């Protein structure tokens, strides 16, 4: 809910009915189970693939959606009209682990943009106004520390996340006065299939889910969980030097 000045209220209480998009993936699955343990009993999962049984049990309903298709996202919203959604969390994402000059193929890059950028746009366009019309709420997207600095071996993924970060800033500016808290989550490497080619220390999906569950109930707009907080501070202090170090990473 918004305050008297139209600013977003802080946090999402445990009684909040929420929509978790990308609930069948590593991060989404862990988050669904963590939120259920936290006391969120009204979780609607939405994903392209069926959720694992233990994840589905944490939800009150499961819907199918393809975030890269605006009509699919609109259809999801129509099916959920009767629910009092106060939070939408978008965990959907793809990573082709592709450098810029991989066989001259742009198909992977296009798919990353369709899901990571346009998918986020579709969710924001559909559910941002819906939350605002209900008096406010939380719209949260899992982005990446790579929204700020690029890894050459994931060039096209990084570009899609940078575009999504920029769009998130615009969504925040437009929806803040309507009582919607627009949040970005910027983890470093997470131990899922998407980061399988990275030979670095990785945060577990469960650790990220714990951080996100606490963050959901707080009042901040950006989350840099775990080691990402240190990396973000290093980037903030010296963005050029940080990017050079990232470019030299094996």
Secondary structure by P-SEA (a helix, b strand, c coil): ccccccccccccccccbbbbcccccaaaaaaaaaaaaacccbbbbbccccccaaaaaaccbbbbbccccaaaaaaaaaaaccccccbbbbcccccccccccccccaaaaaaaaacaaaaaaaaaaccaaaaaaacbbbbbbbcccccccccccaaaaaaaaaaaaaaaaaaaaaccccccbbbbbbbcccccccccccccccccaaaaaaaaaaaaacccccccccaaaaaaaaaaacaaaaaaaaaacc
